[in-house]
Amino acid sequence: MELMQRLKALPQAIRNAMPAMSGVAAVNGRVLGTLLVAGAIGTAGYLFVSHPPLYTVQRGEAAVRSNLFTGAATVWTDGRILALPGVHEVRGLPLHDLSYRATNMSRADGSAPLQSVEGLSLGLDLTVRYGIDPNRLAQLARSLPDNIERDLVEPALQGVAYRLVAKRTVREIFSSQRAELQQQMEAELRVKLASDGILLRSVQIGKVDLPADYRRGMDALLAEGLSAEKMRYTLELKDKQVKQSELEAAADKVRREIAAEAAGREQVLAAKAQEEAMKHVIPFKQRQIEQRELEAKAQSASRIKVAEGEAQARRIEAEGEAQARQKLADAEAYRIAQLGKVNAQQMATEGALLSKHPLLVQKTMADKLSDKVQVIIAAPPAAGGFIGNALLGAGKPAAQSEEGKE
């Protein structure tokens, strides 16, 4: 840009130097003219070599090349374009959106605070997002100032913001009408900037900076409001809980009534079913009773028959047993009689045998003794006494006695 300004000023400098050189030119005009032309050509060549007449279009911008002689303008969006000094003027304009933040209006104690309808100073954190109209780039390249934010956006924003904020109270700006204020500010600022070729995208209201005293009072008021709002919601909640309890009680009552009706209907149906069943059960019970009576009679008759049969069998058994015992008694008597006869005969035989053989008594006595006793066979005494007397020494005293008697 500096090179182009120098090239543009070069013809004017030559024209300004012409009157001073008119006297010299009168002496040797042709030589001086030649030197001036050569100097101009040399200067132009040096400038052309050191500063090529090319302009590079940056990313995200459009370059508008204007012809200083014809006034024609051409828009370029990429590449490199030829810009001859003194002939062309090139200006780059951004195609992307830009943002501006009004820092001078963001604090209540700043350099340019806003004023509410009460006359209180406050600050708004305002951010404007905007862009240049791409359809008017050729026109805007000549009309737009170099600093768009300072010369266009900031004055327009201040004019709209001061006027709209001055119509509202601090409480409205802080709480209830912030969205409405933002919409009105965006609508008016869009129209105001559109006339200058600026397209407004959005206006954002951030933090609201209040005076310290007013903020403390506002905080206390908000706390009271929040407390009241909390109480209101608490009461509404309690009211809803009471209504809910009433509805639940009513629903529970309806459920109990329905359940009672259903239970009653079930009992009626059960009674009817039981009555219907009893019509079939009673005859069946009667038949069971009759069957049991017949079974009892049959069982009693059977038992009587069994008892009679057992009694008759016992009589028969007793008679058979008596007869058997009689026969056994007769047989025993017969046996005893026969044994007596046999014993008598045996005793008679033994008596005769003993009379015939007296030594058998001694043998019998010896057989009755222990097996340790040896049997001694001796001749009977002459007097015809017992043989044992001689063995026991009883014979000598008897002989002595007989000798004494003699």
Stockholm file with secondary structure:
# STOCKHOLM 1.0

chainA/1-406         MELMQRLKALPQAIRNAMPAMSGVAAVNGRVLGTLLVAGAIGTAGYLFVSHPPLYTVQRGEAAVRSNLFTGAATVWTDGRILALPGVHEVRGLPLHDLSYRATNMSRADGSAPLQSVEGLSLGLDLTVRYGIDPNRLAQLARSLPDNIERDLVEPALQGVAYRLVAKRTVREIFSSQRAELQQQMEAELRVKLASDGILLRSVQIGKVDLPADYRRGMDALLAEGLSAEKMRYTLELKDKQVKQSELEAAADKVRREIAAEAAGREQVLAAKAQEEAMKHVIPFKQRQIEQRELEAKAQSASRIKVAEGEAQARRIEAEGEAQARQKLADAEAYRIAQLGKVNAQQMATEGALLSKHPLLVQKTMADKLSDKVQVIIAAPPAAGGFIGNALLGAGKPAAQSEEGKE
#=GR chainA/1-406 SS CHHHHHHHHHHHHHHHHHHHHHHHHHHHHHHHHHHHHHHHHHHHHHHHHHSCSEEECCTTEEEEEEETTTCCEEEECSSEEECCTTTEEEEEEECSCEEEECGGGSCTTSSSCEECTTSCEEEEEEEEEEEECGGGHHHHHHHSCSCHIIIIIHHHHHHHHHHHHTTSCHHIIIIITHHHHHHHHHHHHHHHHHTTTEEEEEEEEEEEECCHHHHHHHHHHHHHHHHHHHHHHHHHHHHHHHHHHHHHHHHHHHHHHHHHHHHHHHHHHHHHHHHHHHHHHHHHHHHHHHHHHHHHHHHHHHHHHHHHHHHHHHHHHHHHHHHHHHHHHHHHHHHHHHHHHHHHHHHHHHHHHHHHCTHHHHHHHHHHSCTTSCCCCCCCCTTCCCHHHHHHTCHHHHHHHHHHHC
#=GC SS_cons         CHHHHHHHHHHHHHHHHHHHHHHHHHHHHHHHHHHHHHHHHHHHHHHHHHSCSEEECCTTEEEEEEETTTCCEEEECSSEEECCTTTEEEEEEECSCEEEECGGGSCTTSSSCEECTTSCEEEEEEEEEEEECGGGHHHHHHHSCSCHIIIIIHHHHHHHHHHHHTTSCHHIIIIITHHHHHHHHHHHHHHHHHTTTEEEEEEEEEEEECCHHHHHHHHHHHHHHHHHHHHHHHHHHHHHHHHHHHHHHHHHHHHHHHHHHHHHHHHHHHHHHHHHHHHHHHHHHHHHHHHHHHHHHHHHHHHHHHHHHHHHHHHHHHHHHHHHHHHHHHHHHHHHHHHHHHHHHHHHHHHHHHHHCTHHHHHHHHHHSCTTSCCCCCCCCTTCCCHHHHHHTCHHHHHHHHHHHC
//
